Amino acid sequence: MGLEDKLPSGILLSTVEGLAGYMRKSSLWPATFGLACCAIEMMAAGSSPKHDISRFGMERFSASPRQADLMIVAGRVSQKMAPVLRQIYDQMTAPKWVIAMGACSSSGGMFNNYAIVQGVDHVVPVDIYLPGCPPRPEQLLDAIIKLHEQISNTSLGPNREAIIKEVEKAALNARPTIQLGSFPLEGTHA
């Protein structure tokens, strides 16, 4: 016989962190940043009755970064677009999250050249990487569900901002994937 048995019906017990996590995960407003073919799949997830994103409280894709807290980077990011992406990220309200949608935004994809950023995590900190070329709307919904779990498990407290800045600094100082090493082609001589 615990405390739950002595409370009248309709009373819910929870922690402040649990309640804040539930409210945050249930009210994400994404800022669209569609740059290539992945954006078509993102639009399909937002507008199709089959892939109804509004059941997660995300029916409003925001064109204004000040009203968004989730950035879905869909497609390849060029070197010229990277500062714009960072500026939009900086204008978003805190706390904010990022989904890198597709192989191009996650790692540069097939575009291994000087013009494309080899992973959007060199510009903004990424919370969820979504593989595929292009990923299906079902995969985007699965990534959103995984992000909801991550958000609901986020702790509150005075050290949270320091941890976020430390993770962001480590991600931005990471070595670009294009510099991690190159593999010689078979039959070529160095």
Solvent accessible surface area in square Angstrom, and as a share of the most:
residue,aa,sasa,rsa
1,M,195,0.87
2,G,36,0.34
3,L,106,0.53
4,E,123,0.55
5,D,101,0.52
6,K,136,0.58
7,L,55,0.28
8,P,92,0.58
9,S,118,0.76
10,G,82,0.79
11,I,97,0.49
12,L,155,0.77
13,L,92,0.46
14,S,77,0.49
15,T,93,0.54
16,V,120,0.69
17,E,74,0.33
18,G,34,0.33
19,L,92,0.46
20,A,17,0.13
21,G,4,0.04
22,Y,131,0.50
23,M,111,0.50
24,R,66,0.24
25,K,54,0.23
26,S,49,0.32
27,S,62,0.40
28,L,0,0.00
29,W,99,0.35
30,P,0,0.00
31,A,6,0.04
32,T,59,0.34
33,F,18,0.07
34,G,40,0.38
35,L,51,0.25
36,A,23,0.18
37,C,71,0.42
38,C,6,0.03
39,A,12,0.10
40,I,108,0.55
41,E,31,0.14
42,M,5,0.02
43,M,109,0.49
44,A,33,0.25
45,A,0,0.00
46,G,31,0.30
47,S,91,0.58
48,S,30,0.20
49,P,130,0.82
50,K,151,0.64
51,H,13,0.06
52,D,58,0.30
53,I,1,0.00
54,S,41,0.27
55,R,150,0.55
56,F,37,0.16
57,G,25,0.24
58,M,0,0.00
59,E,113,0.51
60,R,92,0.34
61,F,58,0.24
62,S,3,0.02
63,A,108,0.84
64,S,41,0.26
65,P,21,0.13
66,R,149,0.54
67,Q,91,0.41
68,A,1,0.00
69,D,28,0.14
70,L,0,0.00
71,M,0,0.00
72,I,0,0.00
73,V,0,0.00
74,A,0,0.00
75,G,0,0.00
76,R,89,0.32
77,V,2,0.01
78,S,39,0.25
79,Q,97,0.43
80,K,184,0.78
81,M,69,0.31
82,A,12,0.09
83,P,86,0.54
84,V,67,0.38
85,L,0,0.00
86,R,62,0.23
87,Q,105,0.47
88,I,43,0.22
89,Y,10,0.04
90,D,80,0.42
91,Q,56,0.25
92,M,8,0.04
93,T,64,0.37
94,A,87,0.67
95,P,32,0.20
96,K,51,0.22
97,W,16,0.06
98,V,1,0.00
99,I,0,0.00
100,A,0,0.00
101,M,0,0.00
102,G,0,0.00
103,A,32,0.25
104,C,12,0.07
105,S,1,0.01
106,S,24,0.16
107,S,55,0.35
108,G,0,0.00
109,G,31,0.30
110,M,142,0.63
111,F,60,0.25
112,N,103,0.53
113,N,64,0.33
114,Y,194,0.74
115,A,40,0.31
116,I,17,0.09
117,V,11,0.06
118,Q,15,0.07
119,G,0,0.00
120,V,1,0.00
121,D,35,0.18
122,H,40,0.18
123,V,16,0.09
124,V,0,0.00
125,P,21,0.13
126,V,25,0.14
127,D,47,0.25
128,I,24,0.12
129,Y,106,0.40
130,L,9,0.05
131,P,89,0.56
132,G,27,0.26
133,C,83,0.50
134,P,53,0.33
135,P,0,0.00
136,R,120,0.44
137,P,2,0.01
138,E,74,0.33
139,Q,66,0.30
140,L,0,0.00
141,L,15,0.07
142,D,66,0.34
143,A,4,0.03
144,I,0,0.00
145,I,74,0.38
146,K,102,0.43
147,L,0,0.00
148,H,19,0.08
149,E,100,0.45
150,Q,75,0.33
151,I,1,0.01
152,S,35,0.23
153,N,121,0.62
154,T,39,0.23
155,S,69,0.45
156,L,58,0.29
157,G,44,0.42
158,P,131,0.82
159,N,100,0.51
160,R,44,0.16
161,E,122,0.55
162,A,65,0.50
163,I,103,0.52
164,I,72,0.36
165,K,138,0.58
166,E,124,0.56
167,V,88,0.50
168,E,27,0.12
169,K,136,0.57
170,A,67,0.52
171,A,25,0.19
172,L,63,0.31
173,N,107,0.55
174,A,49,0.38
175,R,149,0.54
176,P,45,0.28
177,T,60,0.35
178,I,84,0.42
179,Q,99,0.44
180,L,114,0.57
181,G,49,0.47
182,S,105,0.68
183,F,183,0.76
184,P,118,0.74
185,L,139,0.69
186,E,176,0.79
187,G,75,0.72
188,T,80,0.46
189,H,178,0.80
190,A,154,1.19
